[in-house]
């Protein structure tokens, strides 16, 4: 998010706790105390992480010329997930997990961004899946919980990868048990929050990934909620209050223990990040890379200047992704 977008974010937060009302209306209502205003600001900001705007489905893979079928399968905690299985007769598989907030398996449409509008380009993940299909892969694309057509949790809140780890496990189990894909080598393509969730899933059920024939991971721009929020330069008091509010709602820490679980990822991993991404923590990326225990490569997307550019990257430049999967998923 650039500086202009950050300013817009803060303005939107102010609007959410009453500054957009007319002066006449404000006169009619009791004036909020400073503490009440602060708490409303905290809740409004936290809700941007918890409850992102819904994204619809304007197209299916058939609109791009790809054969697919609709599938449903359970996450490891029983929640029903919805997805597309493309080119399922291929002899190797990639599980493609989207970046979470503001997206679904289809991608991200700028006209459905909501009040905060961080990006100005469409993201169509089916185009990335098409690069994999053309290279001989089946692709499972699915919606994370509380996104798209997948099931909603009781609080319907995003958790930065903590509960979404159940979705990764469910997707791996589905591919391992599905008649057309079982026994085939599997690669994982995980974006942002799903990269966090993938690492946390390894920490939860490490043996599953080996038994399910998972051979490689491409992790694109992993980032915790807390590291993202720090890049917005919020006052420490507000930052602390937001982290507390997040835990109050979800029961999870705002800073997911991703780095603690990276050593459990026992497959060759390509870690992808833009050095100029203004919303990342490069120390976190360095720690992620250093803690990977198996064959690894750090791939810097040097031309990237906006975080969301990374989500389109492998459509325009698929070579590194395909090279990694072709080397290891066999």
Buried (B, 14 or more C-beta within 10 A) or exposed (E): BBEEBBEBBBBBBBEBBBEEEEEEEEEEEEEBEEEEBBBBBBBBBBBBBBBBEEBEBEEEBEEBEBEBEEBEBBBBEEBBBBBBBBBBEBEBBBBBBBBBBBBBBBBBBEEEBEEBBBBEEEBBBBBBBBBBBEBBBBBBBBBBBBBBBBBEBEBEBBBBBBBBBBBBBBBBBBBBEBEEBEEBBBBBBBBBBBBBBBBBBBBBBBEBBEEBBBBBBBBBBBBBBBBBBBBBEBEEEBBEBBBEBBEEBBEBBBBBBBBEBBBBBBBBBBBBBBEBBBBBBEEBBEEBBEBBEEEBBBBEBEEBEBBBBBBBBBBEEBEBBBEBBBEBBE
